């Protein structure tokens, strides 16, 4: 049986990517990363990938918008580039783009996303900040993160696994973010393992 191939999409420092690399190297689950994609050239995650001899692709949206091309054209072209790697699973690990059906359709049921909020709460961007503000207003005592399948509706696909991250008295946003990221690193590994089991 061939080893499952992951394609990981990032936009930033790639700490979740590092968690995936570490999990593969420690044989937490059986997989290989075929490609790491970033929409930002300066994303440190690209350096992390190169340090582990993982192929990378810098694929910016701006070249498409500058040329008057649509978001769907960008997504379709990106999907075509990724398809060449025959991914078992496509992992959005801090990918700061909303994906359209042009990207989703070729990988139906095989795209998962890490979102720093619990199901049904704080969909979309700045979820950690919005949760922290809600905590400061006394509306919530905890938030968390989830791994879910990606569908056209933002952060609303079937949930694979979640982790709760309670607020602590005197919390700063920075302290809370740090605990959230620690939870994310564990959860993304667990979520990939469960998704691969489900596909097998």
Residue, then its C-alpha position, 0 to 999 in steps of 0.5 A: x500500500x502506498x504512503x498517503x501524500x499530504x499537500x499543505x497550504x500555508x500563509x505564515x510562519x508554518x508552526x502547524x506545518x512543523x508539527x505535521x513534519x515532526x509527527x511524520x518523522x516520529x511516525x505518529x501517522x504514516x504519510x509524506x508531504x508532497x508539496x507545501x504551498x504558500x500565497x506569501x513569498x516571505x512565509x517562513x513555512x517555505x523555509x521550514x519545508x526546504x529544510x526538510x527537502x519538501x518541494x514548495x510552491x509560491x502561488x500569489x493571488x496578486x498576479x491574477x488580480x493584476x491581470x484582471x483574472x478571477x478568483x475562480x481562475x486562480x483556484x482552478x490553476x492552483x488545484x491543477x498544480x496540486x493535483x499533479x502531486x496526487x494528494x490523499x489529503x489537502x491540509x489548510x494550515x493557516x491558509x489565509x484565503x477563502x477557497x471557491x468551488x473551483x478549488x474544492x471540487x477536484x478534492x471533494x471530501x479530501x480537504x481539511x482546515x484548522x480553524x482557531x475557534x469551536x464549531x459554530x463560533x467565530x467563523x472567518x478571520x481574527x477568530x482568536x481576537x474576537x473570542x478574546x474580546x467576547x471573554x473580556x465582555x463576560x460572554x464566554x469562558x472558553x474558546x478552542x480550535x477545530x479540524x473540519x472538512x472544507x465546504x463552500x460555507x466558511x468554517x462550517x464543514x463536518x468537524x473531525x476533532x476539536x480542542x477546548x482552550x479555557x481562558x484564565x484570569x488575567x489572560x492577555x491576548x498574547x498569552x491566550x494565543x500562545x496556548x491556542x497555538x499549542x493546542x492547534x499543533x496537537x490538534x492538527x496532527x490528531x485531525x490528519x490522523x483521523x482524516x487519513x483513517x477515514x479515507x482508508 
